[in-house]
């Protein structure tokens, strides 16, 4: 093998493929080949891939090679996937390769049409005043409705997502995934990037579930399905600002923000199921506003761990992400997105500056904000980072593994790992921190909404050196770093008497995994709806009963044959249950953290 050829492990190394390419190749298959597509994907995923520049080669067998040409890191057209078998180009191998590869960010896909979302300018016979113009624009925004193309695209996304929901992850093979990717492509062309991104997220989650990806979480896929169905359901009836929000934006606009003096907080690795990896470094200014510098591109675990030692892509600075997390940055001509991401345009200048300790000014003010106010901000749509002072109390066992139990201003808090990938040290660091019972630390975590206070641990003070910090996804703690525990490890947390909302949540998640059939069996309800009503959750009981009824609703024709199921009714019942569960859990989360009023 020549030195420039890089072998990849089986199932790894395939470049991302834009949704329209996968949909096109699967649609071109004959019905016979479509039935064999899932087996072809599994076989191809087990074959090693070899990267040679922009080309990835897979040896399908001793006589057949498959090539994926990915200039710029992704496959953007069907002709870029070539196969040497006798049935090419209408062979199974090309469609299997596209179905096995990560889904590319469709925002970079060449756009054929783009629907404007700006309000139409109204021309008056006389020159209107500024107030009149503002009133006209507001009236136009309020009166604006979705166009025919947008409504059709939304219906396509809803139908494709409903089909995936009905089949569940076990039955949602490559064909159903391709239908959803086609719907995502149609939505993007219709000017609906939010619906398109939601559909792609569902496909990514389904693939992670079917490939037993260790980073897969059933709750995340349920949220993705709820997001796709929710946007597609609401968009045809939305008007005004609500419609603009449901349409979304393909790319975040960057606005000028002058000169900034930033102080590094921490860095976290990024490793997604879509085939992207890298690092994000969080910084703050003197007023406590947060800004991020990111380096995320197609790649795997190696890039996630190595990106921290790459120079940040802003100005001429030579700081790496790991160094920026502990130093500072002076930026002139800064551009910032609505989410706080710093742009790296040609006019941006940045130089290294001194950093600040977490317990010193100005970063100390982040921890001075009351915990309840931080949680309210996160639940209200702001950033979800929490800056907490906690006392470690040992570990508590959960279904997904052990997590840290800590006291946070009198609130019993569970701190879990942010990512379970073996290449990232989150899990190992958490195990070591569990031995430091009684130690008081300042930490940064990400809120996880739920009926109990829970967050994902991202960074912490060094257990034996408060002036140092540990990025738990990048740095590895050693036993020598940990002082002797002040108190023995705490016993498992006592069981909390809480509303049995899990009866509804469990059914919502079961459908995502097993599809309609898991709720269609006679007697599967087992009185859960009545139990929910007995404890005062009447709406939850009604939603659960309707979900079971919709799952079992299969009419027969005059000959006793089953008629096609009403996927729309079943998807609507599931969506109602999922939305209700999310809102109630959001309310319970606010109450658990002591938030006086749930943010709208």
Residue pairs with C-beta under 8 A, 6 or more apart in sequence:
1 7
1 50
4 52
4 53
5 50
5 51
5 52
6 13
6 50
6 51
6 52
7 48
7 49
7 50
8 48
8 49
8 50
8 51
8 56
9 48
10 45
10 46
10 47
10 48
11 45
11 46
11 100
11 211
12 49
12 300
13 49
13 50
13 51
13 56
13 300
14 49
14 56
14 68
14 97
14 100
14 101
14 102
14 275
15 56
15 68
15 70
15 73
15 74
15 75
15 101
15 102
15 275
15 298
16 70
16 73
16 74
16 75
16 101
16 102
16 103
16 104
16 105
16 274
16 275
16 276
16 298
17 68
17 74
17 75
17 81
17 97
17 98
17 101
17 102
17 103
17 104
18 74
18 75
18 76
18 103
18 104
18 106
18 108
18 109
18 185
19 103
19 104
19 106
19 109
19 181
19 182
19 184
19 185
19 188
19 196
19 200
19 203
20 106
20 109
20 181
20 182
20 185
21 75
21 76
21 77
21 78
21 80
21 81
21 98
22 95
22 98
22 99
22 101
22 103
22 177
22 178
22 181
23 178
23 179
23 181
23 182
23 185
24 78
25 78
25 81
25 94
25 95
25 98
25 178
26 34
26 37
26 95
26 98
26 99
26 174
26 175
26 178
27 178
27 182
28 90
28 95
29 37
29 90
29 92
29 95
30 90
33 91
33 92
33 95
34 175
36 92
37 92
37 95
37 96
37 99
37 173
37 174
37 175
38 173
38 174
40 92
40 93
40 95
40 96
41 96
41 99
41 100
41 174
43 96
44 58
44 60
44 66
44 93
44 96
44 97
44 100
45 100
45 211
47 58
47 59
47 60
48 58
48 59
49 56
49 57
49 58
50 56
50 57
50 58
51 57
54 69
54 70
54 71
54 72
54 73
55 67
55 68
55 69
55 70
56 67
56 68
56 70
57 65
57 66
57 67
57 68
58 65
58 66
58 67
58 68
58 97
59 65
59 66
60 66
60 83
60 85
60 93
63 84
64 83
64 84
64 85
64 93
65 83
65 84
66 81
66 82
66 83
66 84
66 93
66 94
66 97
67 81
67 82
67 83
68 75
68 80
68 81
68 97
68 101
69 75
69 80
69 81
69 82
70 80
72 108
73 297
73 298
74 104
74 105
74 108
74 298
75 81
75 98
75 101
75 104
76 104
76 108
76 109
76 110
78 94
81 94
81 97
81 98
82 88
82 89
82 94
83 89
83 91
83 93
83 94
85 91
85 93
88 94
95 174
95 178
96 174
99 174
99 177
99 178
101 275
102 204
102 273
102 274
102 275
102 276
102 298
103 181
103 200
103 203
103 204
103 207
103 274
103 275
104 274
105 274
105 276
106 184
106 185
106 188
106 196
106 197
106 200
107 193
107 250
107 251
109 185
109 188
111 188
111 189
112 189
113 189
114 191
115 147
115 149
115 150
115 190
115 191
116 191
117 191
117 244
117 247
119 137
119 140
119 141
119 144
120 140
122 136
122 140
124 132
128 136
141 240
141 241
141 244
142 239
142 240
143 239
143 240
144 239
144 240
144 243
145 238
145 239
145 243
146 154
146 235
146 236
146 238
146 243
149 190
149 191
150 190
150 191
150 192
150 235
150 236
150 247
151 235
151 236
152 186
152 190
153 183
153 186
153 187
153 189
153 190
153 192
153 195
154 187
154 192
154 195
154 231
154 232
154 233
154 235
154 236
155 232
155 236
156 182
156 183
156 186
156 187
157 180
157 183
157 184
157 186
157 187
157 192
157 195
157 196
157 198
157 199
157 228
157 231
157 232
158 228
158 229
158 232
158 233
158 568
158 571
159 183
159 567
159 568
160 176
160 179
160 180
160 182
160 183
160 199
161 180
161 183
161 199
161 202
161 225
161 228
161 229
161 232
161 571
162 229
162 567
162 568
162 570
162 571
163 172
163 176
163 179
163 180
163 567
164 172
164 176
164 177
164 180
164 202
164 206
164 225
165 225
165 229
165 511
165 512
165 515
165 516
165 567
165 570
165 571
165 574
166 515
166 516
166 565
166 567
166 570
166 571
167 176
167 515
167 516
168 511
168 512
168 513
168 514
168 515
168 516
168 517
168 518
169 206
169 209
169 210
169 221
169 512
169 513
170 210
170 513
170 514
170 515
171 515
172 206
172 210
173 210
177 203
177 206
177 207
180 199
180 202
180 203
181 199
181 200
181 203
183 199
184 195
184 196
184 197
184 199
184 200
184 203
185 196
187 193
187 195
187 196
187 199
188 196
188 250
191 247
192 235
192 246
192 247
192 248
193 247
193 248
193 249
193 250
194 231
194 245
194 246
194 247
194 248
194 249
195 228
195 231
195 232
195 235
195 246
195 248
197 248
198 224
198 227
198 228
198 231
198 232
199 228
200 274
201 224
201 227
201 228
202 221
202 224
202 225
202 228
204 224
204 272
204 273
204 274
205 216
205 220
205 221
205 224
205 225
205 273
206 221
207 213
207 273
208 215
208 216
208 221
208 273
209 216
209 218
209 221
209 513
213 273
214 420
214 421
214 422
215 271
215 273
215 419
215 420
215 421
216 273
218 509
218 512
218 513
219 509
221 512
222 508
222 509
222 512
222 578
223 582
225 512
225 578
226 575
226 578
226 579
226 582
229 571
229 574
229 575
230 575
230 579
231 246
233 572
233 575
234 242
234 246
235 243
235 246
235 247
238 246
252 337
252 338
252 339
252 341
253 337
253 338
254 335
254 336
254 337
254 343
254 345
255 335
255 336
255 337
256 333
256 334
256 335
257 334
257 335
257 336
258 332
258 333
258 334
259 330
259 331
259 332
259 333
259 334
260 285
260 291
260 329
260 330
260 331
260 334
261 285
261 286
261 328
261 329
261 330
261 331
261 353
262 283
262 284
262 285
262 291
262 328
262 329
262 330
262 331
262 353
263 283
263 284
263 285
263 286
263 328
263 355
263 356
263 362
263 363
264 281
264 282
264 283
264 324
264 325
264 326
264 327
264 328
264 329
264 355
265 281
265 282
265 283
265 284
265 290
265 325
265 358
265 363
265 366
265 444
265 459
266 281
266 282
266 325
266 444
266 458
266 459
266 469
266 471
267 279
267 280
267 281
267 282
267 308
267 321
267 322
267 324
267 325
267 471
267 473
267 474
268 279
268 280
268 282
268 418
268 458
268 459
268 471
268 473
268 474
269 277
269 278
269 279
269 304
269 305
269 307
269 308
269 419
269 424
269 473
269 474
270 276
270 277
270 278
270 279
270 280
270 294
270 296
270 304
270 307
271 277
271 300
271 301
271 304
271 419
271 421
271 423
271 424
275 298
275 299
275 300
276 296
276 297
276 298
276 299
277 296
277 297
277 298
277 299
277 300
277 301
277 302
277 303
277 304
277 307
278 294
278 295
278 296
278 297
278 299
278 303
278 304
278 307
279 294
279 295
279 296
279 304
279 307
279 308
279 310
279 321
279 474
280 292
280 293
280 294
280 295
280 296
280 321
281 292
281 293
281 294
281 312
281 321
281 324
281 325
282 290
282 291
282 292
282 325
282 385
282 444
283 290
283 291
283 292
283 293
283 324
283 328
283 329
284 290
284 291
284 362
284 363
284 366
285 291
285 362
286 362
287 362
288 362
288 365
288 366
288 369
289 340
290 340
290 383
290 385
291 336
291 340
291 341
291 342
292 339
292 340
292 341
292 342
293 312
293 313
293 314
293 321
293 324
293 329
293 341
293 342
294 341
295 307
295 310
295 312
295 313
295 321
296 307
297 303
301 421
301 422
301 423
301 424
302 423
304 421
304 423
304 424
305 423
305 424
305 474
307 321
308 320
308 321
308 322
308 471
308 474
309 320
309 321
309 322
310 320
310 321
311 317
311 318
311 319
311 320
312 319
312 320
312 321
312 324
312 350
313 344
314 329
314 331
314 342
314 343
314 344
314 348
314 350
315 331
315 344
315 348
315 349
315 350
315 351
316 349
316 350
316 351
317 329
317 350
317 351
317 352
318 352
319 327
319 329
319 352
322 471
322 474
325 469
325 471
326 355
326 469
327 352
327 353
327 354
327 355
328 352
328 353
328 354
328 355
328 356
329 350
329 351
329 352
329 353
330 350
330 351
330 352
330 353
331 342
331 348
331 349
331 350
332 348
332 349
332 350
333 345
333 347
333 348
333 349
334 342
334 343
334 348
335 342
335 343
335 345
335 347
335 348
336 342
336 343
337 343
339 383
340 383
342 348
356 362
356 363
357 363
357 467
358 364
358 367
358 442
358 461
358 469
359 442
359 466
366 387
367 387
367 388
367 389
367 442
369 387
371 386
371 388
371 408
371 409
371 411
371 593
371 594
372 593
372 594
372 595
372 596
374 386
374 387
375 386
375 447
375 589
375 590
375 593
375 595
376 590
376 595
376 597
376 599
377 383
377 599
378 384
378 385
378 386
378 447
379 447
379 449
379 586
379 589
379 590
379 595
379 598
379 599
380 599
380 600
381 599
384 446
384 447
385 444
385 445
385 446
385 447
385 458
386 444
386 445
386 446
386 447
386 455
387 442
387 443
387 444
388 408
388 413
388 442
388 443
388 444
388 445
388 455
389 408
389 409
389 440
389 441
389 442
389 443
390 406
390 407
390 408
390 413
390 415
390 440
390 441
390 442
390 443
391 406
391 407
391 408
391 438
391 439
391 440
391 441
392 404
392 405
392 406
392 433
392 434
392 436
392 437
392 438
392 439
392 440
392 441
393 404
393 405
393 406
393 407
393 412
393 437
393 438
393 490
394 404
394 405
394 434
394 437
394 488
394 489
394 490
394 491
395 402
395 403
395 404
395 405
395 434
395 489
395 490
396 402
396 403
396 404
396 405
396 414
396 490
396 492
396 493
397 492
398 414
398 416
400 416
401 417
401 420
401 427
402 430
402 431
402 434
403 414
403 415
403 416
403 417
403 430
404 414
404 415
404 416
404 430
404 433
404 434
404 457
405 412
405 413
405 414
405 415
405 490
405 493
406 412
406 413
406 414
406 415
407 413
408 453
411 453
411 592
411 593
411 594
412 452
412 453
412 493
413 453
413 454
413 455
414 452
414 453
414 454
414 455
414 493
415 430
415 443
415 445
415 454
415 455
415 456
415 457
416 430
416 448
416 454
416 455
416 456
416 457
417 426
417 427
417 430
417 456
417 457
418 426
418 446
418 456
418 457
418 458
418 472
418 473
419 426
419 473
420 426
420 427
424 473
424 474
425 472
425 473
425 474
425 475
425 476
425 477
426 457
426 472
426 473
428 476
428 477
429 470
429 472
429 475
429 476
429 477
430 457
430 472
432 477
432 478
432 479
432 481
432 482
433 460
433 463
433 477
433 482
434 489
435 482
435 485
435 489
436 463
436 482
436 483
436 485
437 485
437 486
437 487
437 488
437 489
437 490
438 485
438 486
438 487
439 463
439 483
439 485
439 486
441 460
441 461
441 463
442 460
442 461
442 466
443 457
443 458
443 459
443 460
443 461
444 458
444 459
444 460
445 455
445 456
445 457
445 458
446 455
446 456
446 458
447 454
447 455
447 589
448 454
448 455
448 456
449 582
449 585
449 586
449 589
450 585
450 588
450 589
451 498
451 499
451 501
451 585
451 588
451 589
451 592
452 496
452 498
452 592
453 589
453 592
453 593
457 472
458 471
458 472
458 473
459 469
459 470
459 471
459 472
460 469
460 470
460 472
461 468
461 469
461 470
462 468
462 469
462 470
462 481
463 477
463 481
463 482
463 483
464 481
464 482
464 483
470 477
498 588
499 535
499 536
499 537
499 584
499 588
500 531
500 532
500 535
500 537
501 537
501 540
501 581
501 584
501 585
501 588
503 528
503 531
503 532
503 540
503 544
504 528
504 532
504 537
504 540
504 543
504 544
504 577
504 580
504 581
505 581
505 585
507 519
507 528
507 544
507 547
507 548
507 577
508 547
508 574
508 577
508 578
508 581
510 518
510 519
511 518
511 519
511 547
511 551
511 574
516 551
516 565
516 570
517 551
518 524
518 551
519 547
519 548
519 551
519 552
520 551
520 552
520 554
522 552
524 548
525 544
525 545
525 548
528 541
528 544
529 541
529 542
529 544
529 545
529 548
530 541
531 541
532 538
532 540
532 541
532 544
533 541
533 542
539 580
540 580
540 581
540 584
543 573
543 576
543 577
543 580
544 577
546 573
546 576
546 577
547 573
547 574
547 577
549 573
550 566
550 569
550 570
550 572
550 573
550 574
551 570
551 573
553 565
553 566
553 569
553 570
554 562
554 563
554 565
555 562
555 563
556 562
556 563
557 563
586 598
587 598
590 597
590 598
590 599
